[in-house]
């Protein structure tokens, strides 16, 4: 009996994977908020060009990592179909996700764009995770998702005030609606990317290859579109300060993406995206305190509903987990 206990303890992880996954998810949300603040600061630049430059740090950082892994003899592309899936997901995330997100920042600001994007991502991930990854959505989890979506709806009611604060003038209703729709669409695109990445990475696809593929696909596609939109002169007209902010956003995005992907390895898509919903609170603080965006009752109520939804989802997820190490020997 003592030998069995010793062997069980030897096999037990030092840190509960759920706790570690939660930490990576929350830290990812914080670093993503830093990236979003940088992106908000360059909202006067072309959104496609901003998204292209943001992809550069990830590509640069992953190349030496892949070279080191290749020297160790590790297989970098275990499966061509998985590589194609990652590339397709990266294209969706970059073109439909990043461009829509950056454009929405120019219309309704960071305090609303982030939670609206998260709402689309939560709904999309819940549906895609259930259909393709067979991840359960229990009644408690459904209640949490309902609270989070209610928060998104309440926050969207403040779009008029937000748009006025961003543009310093009243905006047409159609433009505000387009900004809200773009933010939600970016979330759905990110959900598609997250589900594809979770599927591939949990089946042995290397994380560095994943990051390099997504960033290179985005860099090529976005640079080509930028060339057609603003030309070489528009690209070279980018100031050093704006370029630094774009690259800073890309660097933060790389760190946050690594943490997010690690969290996806340790827990479910729905739970990770709910942890990422803390970006709603952080984005609201950044928008109001740094960029003087509108502080409204809708914003305060939406943040409160977001926190409530996160608490319910954490409770639901804890009930779903299996903890074999806690069982008596």
N, C-alpha and C positions, 0 to 999 in steps of 0.2 A: 504493500500500500504506500509506504514511504517512497519506494522507487518510482511508482506511478506518479506520485505527486511531484517528485523532483523532475521527472521527464516532462510533465505537463507544464511546470513552471519554466523549464528550459525552452520549451517551444513558445511560451506566451510572449507576445510583443511587449516591449518596454512601455510603449504608449498605445492606448486604445486607438485603433484606426479611425473610429468615429470622431474621437477628440482631435486627432491630428487632421482629419479631413475638415472638421469645423474650423480649426485654426487657419488652414490654408485658404479656405473659402472666405473667411472674414478679412484676412490680410490682403487677399486678392481684391476685395471690394474697396479697401482703403487705397491701394495703389492705383486701381482703376479710377478712383475719384481724383487722384493727383493728375492722371493722364487727361481726364475730362476737363479739369480746370485749365490745363495747358491748351487743350483744343478750343475751349471757349475763348481763350485770350487771342486766338488767331482766327476768329470767326469772320473777319473781313477778307480773308484770303479765299481762293477758290477751293471748295470742299473736296474736289477730286484730287487736286494737287496736295492738299494737306494730308489726305489719306495715303497718297503715294509715298510722301516723305516719311510718314509715320511707320511705314513698313520696313524702312532701311535698317534701323538698329537690330531688329530681330534677325534679318538675313545676315548681317555682318557678324553678330554674336554667335550664331549657330554654325557658321562655316568651320571655324577652328574646332568646335566641339565635335562635329561630324568627322573631321580629319583625324582627331585623336581616337575616336571610336573605330575608325577604319584601320588605323595602325595597330589597334588591339585585336583586329580580326573579327570585329562584330559585324554582323550582316545589317546593313543600313536600310535595305528595302526588302523586307521579308516576303512581300506579296505585291505584285503589280496591280491587281484589282483594288487592294486596299490603298495603294498609292493614288490610283485614279479617284477613289472615293474621297480621300483627303484633299486632293487637288480640286475636285468639284465642290466640296464643302467650303474650302478656302475661297473659291471664286464667288460663291454665294455670300459668304461672310464679308468679303472685301467690297464687292460691288453693290450688293443690296443692303449690307449692314453698315459698313463704315461711311459710305457716301451719304446714305440717308441720315445717319446719326449726325454727321458733321453739318449737313444742311439744316437739320432740325434745330441745331444749336443757334443758328443765325435767325431763326424765326421765333422760337419760344424760350430760348435760354437753357442753361444747364440744369436749373432746379426742376424743370418740367420734362426736359428731354430724357434725362436718365430714368426717372420712374416710369415714364411712358414706354421707353424701350424695354425696361425690365418686365412690365406687364405683358408685352408681346412675347417676350422670351419665356416667361413663366407658363403662359397658356400653350405656346408652341411646344415647349419641352415636356409638359405634362402629357400632351396628346402624342407627340412623337415617341417619348420614352415608354408610354404605355403600349403603343402599337408595334414599335420595332424592337424595343429592349425588354418588353414584358415586365416593366417596373410597375408595382401596384400603386394605385391612388386610393387610399382608404378614406372613409367618411371624414375622419379628422383632418387628413391632408386636404380633402376637398374643401372643408370649412376654411382652412388656412389660405388656400388658393383664392377662395371667394373673398376673404378679407383683403388680400393683397390686390385683387382686381378691383374691389370697391375703392381701395386707396388710389388706384390709377384713375378711376372714373372721377373721383373727387378732385384729384390733382389737375385733371384735364379741364375742369371747370374754371380753373384760374388761368387758362391760356390767354385770355384777353388781356389781363393785367400783365402777364409775363411778356407777351408780345409788345405791349406798349413800353415796358421797361427796356426791352432789348433794342427796339427801333427808335426809342425816344419820341414816338408818335403813334397815333392809332393806326392799326393795320386792317386791311379788308378781311372779312370773315373767311373767305375762301383760302386766303394765305395762312391764317391761323389753323384752319382745318387741315391744310396740306402739311403744315409743320407737325401737327399732332399725328397725322397718318404716317408721315415719314419716320417719326420716332418709334411708333408701334411696329412699322415694317422692319426697321433695323433689328428690333428685338426678335421678331420671327426668324429673320435671317441668322442671327446669332444662335437661336435654338437649333436650327438645322445643322449649323457647324458643330455645336456642342455635342449633339447626339451622334453625329458621324465620328467625331474624335473619340468619344467614349467607347463606341463600338470597336474602332480600330486599335486604340491603345490597350484596351483590356484583352485584346487578342494578340498582343506582342509587337505592335507597330511602335518603333522607337519614338520617344517624345521629340528629340532633336530633329529627326527627319520630318516629323509632323510640323514643327514650327517653321523649319526652313521652307518646306513645300508651301505652306499657307502664305508666308511672307513673300516668297519669290513670285508666286502666282499673282498676288496682289500688286507687287511692285511693277511687274511687267504690264499687267492690264491697266492699272491706274495711271502709270506714266504715259502709256499710249493714248489713253482718253484725255489726259491733261494736255498732251501735245496738240491734240485736235481742238481742245477748248481754248487754251490760252497761248499756245505756241511757245517757242523757245524764249522769246522776249519776256513773256509773262512768268516763266519759271525763273529766269535770271533776275527778275525784278524783286524777288523775295528778299526782304531785309534779313540781316544777320540775326537780329533778335527774334523775328518770326521763325526763321529756320531753326534756331536753337530751341524754341518752344515746341516746334513740330517734332524735332528729334527727341526732345525730352519726353514728349507724350509717347513716342514710339518705344523709348527705353522703359518707361513705366508700364506700358502695355505689355512688353515682353516679360517683365518680372511678374506682373499680375496674371498673364496668360499661363505661365509655368505653374504658378500656385493654383490657379483655377483647374488646370488639367490634372495636377496631383490630387486635388480635392475630388475631381470626378472619378479618379481611380479608387478612392477610398470610400465613397458613398454614392448616393443616387443623383441623377440629373436634377430631379425636382428639388431635392434638398439643397444642392449646391446653388441652384439659381435663386432659391429663397434666401440663402445666406447672402448672396450677391445683392439681394434687394435692400440691404443696409446702405447701398449706394444712394438710395432715395433720400435718406436722412442726410448723409454726408454731402450729396449734391445740393440739397436745399440750403444747407449751411454755407457751402461755398458760393452758391449763387447769390444769396442775400448778403453775406458778409464781405465777399471779395468783389462781386460784379454788380452790386446794388440792384439785384433783381427784386421783383415785387414780393413782399411778405404779406400774404393774405390768409384769411381764415381757411380757405380751401387747402392751402399749402400745409398749414399746421394740422388740420384734420387728416389730410392724406398721409402725412408722416406718422401720426398716431395710429392710423389703421395699418400702416406698413409694419410698425413695431408689433402690434397685436397679432398680425398674421404670421410674423416670424416666430413669435412665442408659441402659437398654436401648432405651427408646422414642426418646430423642434420637439414639442410634446408628442405629436403624431409619429414622428420619425423614431423617437426613442422607444415607443411602444412596438414598432415594427421590427426593430433590430433583434437579431439573435445574438446572445452572449454566452457561447458554450463554456468560456473560461470561468464564468461565474457559477456554473453548476457544480454541486458537490461531487467529489471523486469517489 
